[in-house]
Amino acid sequence: MTDATNPGPISAGGRKSSLYALDARTRSRNAAEGRFKVYGIIAISIGLIFLAALLYAIIRNGVPAFTQTFVSVPIELTEAKLDKNGNRDPADLRKVSTFGYAPLIDTALARALDEAGIESPFEKDKDLRDMISASAPAQIRDYVLANPEQIGSTVEFTLLASSRVDGYFKGRVTREALARDKNLDAEHLDIADAMQEAGLLKRSFNWSFIFGADASESRPEQAGLGVSMLGSLFMMFVVLVLTLPIGVAASIYLEEFAPKNRWTDLIEVNISNLAAVPSIVFGILGLAVFIQFAGLPQSAPLVGGLVLTLMTLPTIIISTRASLKAVPPSIRDAALGVGASKMQAVFHHVLPLAAPGILTGTIIGLAQALGETAPLLLIGMVGYIASNVPDGIAAGFLSPNSAMPAQIYEWAKRADPAYYERAWGGIIILLVVLITMNTVAVILRRRFERRW
């Protein structure tokens, strides 16, 4: 009997019911499905709200770190103070410490205020120095040592304003807060406002935050993330060079060649367990094995890369094995059927098809390693070490350095609010790097993906 001649279902009372009529059970089932969809939409909405709040907090607190307040002032490089002998001998010039340059800054600031018609409420010119970063004397000294022929002339310098002055123009420091601050007072802020109107003080993009080095707690306005970014770069190179060949080779052996017995089952279980081990455990292992036993230099990116390699290997092995399993068995059978060996079937057919998944897993594993902090702290890669750019490739691997997450952690625990601001700015840079790496992973996967 066909559907056209079927008289349809008969209800319990003997009446015919239409297929298009919803009974109580169907309506209840549809209502449950509708409620489940609503629950899903609510869950997604809550997640998006929290994500938006997080991004707003990061951008709101971190964007000010990319700008900085600068003071432009002409400074007379007095020969009587910088080169008493007048011979421009580098050895004699180096004898003048930064304390010898501080009075030049005081005099230059007082003269600049007079020329701009700004009245100073301070009796001593050195009281104006609190508005300038503590790094200013060292900056002028480095310029003089590099350009000794400028001694005796007047040179206009662009100096960093102090963190309190910079925070005042960013809304981080208020006049009420300065009542409890010994570093600055309201009179300094009055002068800062007048200097801004006169064009002596301005706020511009701070490239030193991206490419500079860390600074001491007395110079937060000078701190930058550049050197720690180099430390992360050297570490990621070590991780990539070690994890990719070792992880892929181990995955191919376990998935394609290893016999299925108790030993391979034990290895697979341990790999899965290692992927769930807290990262701080790998830090303790690296401290004991690479530093205390092997004698490798503490705080070196090489050691950090080795520790992160141990932590990343289980993740890459698991993702690589999943990519190999995703290749249909018919590919292997077809290759073996036309006379290819097991090795040829794997490396000529299976591995190329699994390459997109392998690359994706590797990049995601590197991104995970890039954001780790706990193992790096245990091997000594703390932020205050990152003060100089490494001299050469060998020094980049072996010299003490830091990494971006460790530098952010170091800034976040310091007292000055300027470091807290830079911690948020460092998070923005770290997120940009991580998003870039994940985007590359998606592009590579779609670029090399083959459908069957």
ABEGO torsion letter per residue (X at the ends): XBAAABAEBBBAAGBBBBAABBBAAAAAAAAAAAAAAAAAAAAAAAAAAAAAAAAAAAAAAAAAAABBBBBBBBBBBBAAAABAAGAGBAAAAAABBAAAAAAAAAAAAAAAAAAAGBBBABABAAAAAAABBAAAAAAAAAAAAABAAABGBBBBBBBBBBAAAAAAAAGABBAAAAAABAABBAAAAAAAAAAAAAGABBBBBBAAAAABBBBBAABAAABBAAAAAAAAAAAAAAAAAAAAAAAAAAAAAAAAABBBBAAAAAAAAAAAAAAABBAAAAAAAAAAAAAAAAGBBBGBAAAAAAAAAAAAAAAAAAAAAAAAAABBAAAAAAAAAAGBBAAAAAAAAAAAAAAAAAAAAAAAAAAAAAABAAAAAAAGBBAAABABBBBEAAAAAABBBBBAAAAAAAAAABABAAAAAAAAAAAAAAAAAAAAAAAAAAAAAAAABBBX
